[in-house]
Amino acid sequence: MTEEEDLKERQRLYERTRDELAANGRSMSETYDRALLTLSSAFLGGSLAFIGEVVKLQSASWKWILYSSWLLFALTIILTVASFIYGLQSLQPLRDAAERYYIQRDLEAWKVSLSVQRSVLRFARSAGVSFILGVVLLSTFVFTNLARGPVMAEESSAPEILKRSIPPATFQKPVTPAPASGSGTPETPVQAPATQTTQQKQGS
């Protein structure tokens, strides 16, 4: 193999590797954005809906950590959607810059592509850092308050235990009233005087 053939073979392998890396980069970028959007939405919605089942918020400590994690998850969603919008708006400037660079031989047009690429990477990095910080803060809040779980359980179950420890009321026997008397001896009923019969009146 001559030196010229070796150079052509290396050029071919380089172009194939470059195209494969570009395709892998696009696929990884799409997967990365989709994963960030899905996971951040799941963490935000799940923690809003079910955090009360894990930690009692009324007596929980470090609530600002939980609220900060919610803000970070929301920020992740906003940054991911904003990167989509920025990418759509950058298509036309990139097409114009490509025409200027390849057709008109304007070397300054390369800066447009470089600027767009840096901006997209900035969005991706910011969204990733925001998501990681949100997961760390949410985990810290849950683990910190789960350490107080037994105390919270005792506080919440104390009224129920107290109610169960009180014995039920017993029935009372009815009391029969004693006969009322002034001297303490029962009074004899007063009988009315017998009336004379009709025969005794006739004999008299």
Secondary structure by P-SEA (a helix, b strand, c coil): ccaaaaaaaaaaaaaaaaaaaaaaaaaaaaaaaaaaaaaaaaaaaaaacccccccccccccaaaaaaaaaaaaaaaaaaaaaaaaaaaaaaaaaaaaaaaacccccccaaaaaaaaaaaaaaaaaaaaaaaaaaaaaaaaaaaaaaaaaaaaaaaaaaaaaaaaacccbbbbcbbbbccccccccccccccccccccaaaaaac
